Structure formats: C-alpha cells, structure tokens
Amino acid sequence: MMLAQLSFIHIILHILCVIFAFWVLGALNVDGWFKKYDTGRIRLFFILMAILLGSALSNFIMDFFRLVQEAALMF
C-alpha cells in the first residue's frame, strides 16, 4: 500500500476510535470524582480521555496490521 493511503486510513481510524472511546466513556459515572456542578471539567475529562484511549487503540490496530503484513512476507 502506498504511504498516502496508509496515512489516510490511520487518520480515519483515529477519528473512529476516538468516537468509540467517547461512547464507551459515557457509561462511566464520574460525578463523584468532581465537585458538584463542575460540568466543564467533566466534559474536558471525557474529551481528553477519549482522545488518549482512541489514539492508543488506533495505534495498536495499525501496529497489528503492519506486523501481520510483515509476517506474511516471512513465508
């Protein structure tokens, strides 16, 4: 695959994984972690955690994809 195609796939995968992580984080009950009526910090926490988890998941998937391609060249 060409480098431009892999870059485009990686960007799309990052976006999808961040959205997925944000959806998963919505199940957490973090109200007890913050002061009452501190919705700004709670939203920021969810956004930052979604970006961190989503990019980690995306990097894991892309690394796994590359390793499978490299392993196929061994045989």
N, C-alpha and C positions, 0 to 999 in steps of 0.2 A: 504494500500500500504506500501511496505517496505521503510525504510528510504533511502536506496541506490537508489531506483527508483525515489523517490521524489527529491533527490539531483540531479540526472541526468536530470530529467525534468526541474528543476529550472535552471540548467546551460544552457541547450538548449534554454529555454525560455529567459534567459538573453541575449544570443547571438542574437536570432531572434529579440528581442525588441530593442537592440542597433542598429542593421542593419535597422530596421524600422524607428527608430528615426533619424538616419543619413540620410535616404532617405527623410523624412519629412522636416528636417532642410535644405535640399538642395533647397527648394522652397523659403527660406528667402533671402532677398537682404541685406546683412550685409556689403557691400562695403563701405557704408557711415560711418560705426561705427569705421573703422580702417583707418590708414594712407594709402596713395596710395602705391602700390607695397609691401604691408606688408602681402604677401600670407602665410608666415609661421605661423603668429599669427592667421590668419583667419582659416587655416586648424586645428590648435590646438584648437581653439574655437569650431569648428564644432565637432571635436572628443570628447572633454570633455563634451560638451552639449549632444551629442548623448549617451555617457556613462551614464550621470546623468539622462536624460529623460528615456532612455531604462531600466535602473535598477529600477527606480521608477515605471514604467509601469509593469515590470516583477514582482516586489514585490506586487503591487496592485492585479495583476491577481492571483498570488499564494495565497495571503491572502484571496481573494474572494473564491478561490477553497477550501481552508481549512475551511472557515466559512460555506460554503454550505454543506460540508461533516459533520461538527459538528452539523449543524441544522438538517440534516437528522436523526441524532441519537436521537434527541429530540422526534421524532414522531414514 
